[in-house]
Amino acid sequence: MYRELLWIFTQLPDDYIVLDTETTGLPDENGLPDIVTLGITVVRHQAIAESVEFKTRPQKRISEEAQSIHGITNEQATGFDSFDSRWNQIAEYLKDQLIVIHNASFDWPILLDHVTRYALSMPPIQGVFCSQKAAIPWAQAMNLSCSHRGPSLDMLTKAFEVEDLRAKIGGAHGAAIDSQQTAQVTEVMRRNGNMD
């Protein structure tokens, strides 16, 4: 099963956090999208300890495509708190942690853009680990379809027979539930990489 190609997951610390965002859409000529929800799942001793979601009011309109993915309307989002008002809570979770993100090349620049835009300060972190990029060698060896970013979270969930948390809520994406799914898949890949 090409377990040696999952070796990188065995190098993760026992404690880390997983971050995911749902946004107003994709990057376009007007720049990066806005965060609508930000989910953090805390992993302690290789198990999920906590999961939290922050709803933040975007300055840009949510595209129809994005609404169809996460189900949050522009009307709902107007009632959310501003990003900067939630930052201290978010930053406390990030502080001194390794941050795992499935598709870090999307979520991380958007988060940094918000930190800059609102003149906030990023706490010290251990680093960012992209679980999608790290899974590419294994997925390619297993002949799983991959985009240029790597295998999707859905693809890895199915390949490793991990419980599909989104299926339990009708399939909708959400920052908290997707961060939980990433944490579960990451830990399964760690266990598979550790096997002889």
Helices and strands as residue ranges (DSSP letters): G 3-6, H 7-10, E 16-23, E 35-44, E 47-57, H 64-70, H 74-77, E 81-82, H 83-94, E 98-101, H 104-117, E 127-130, H 131-134, H 136-141, H 153-159, G 166-169, H 175-194
